Amino acid sequence: MTIREQTEDALLNMGCSPANKGFGYICDAMELFKDEELKQHTIDLYGKIAALNNTTASRVERAIRHAFSSLVTKGDLKVVEKYLSVINTNNSALLGTLYIRLKQERNALTLLTK
């Protein structure tokens, strides 16, 4: 399973609609997080996602914020808490937490299949 597929699965399980633009942008972010520098500079990350999707960085930021806000207020809180820190709800912290949790999940699956 790719990181994109894993992210899509996690977002769906949390209750995020694939029709939400932020859904796709969050998936793009997880794929781009392979570049360690982008984890530190979300402004650069938004720019790269915007370029991939022919939009602006501010629209990407707003769509991601809206997607996370929807998850925290309307999503399945048990699943949301599994993947996100609902205490700190800024985009960069939530993206970073999601990436780490997905990475942990991938590592655990790798250990189980060995």
GIFENFEN-V811736 format. One record per pair of residues at least 12 apart in sequence whose C-alpha atoms are under 7 Angstrom apart, sorted by the first residue. I is the first residue (numbers start at 1). J is the second residue. If there is no record, write none. Layout:
I/J
I/J
This chain:
3/30
3/31
4/27
4/30
4/31
7/27
8/27
13/79
14/71
14/75
14/76
14/79
14/80
15/71
15/75
15/76
16/67
16/71
16/75
20/67
21/63
22/63
22/64
22/66
22/67
23/67
25/49
25/60
25/64
26/64
28/49
29/45
29/49
30/99
39/96
42/92
46/60
46/61
65/91
72/86
83/98
83/101
84/97
84/98
85/97
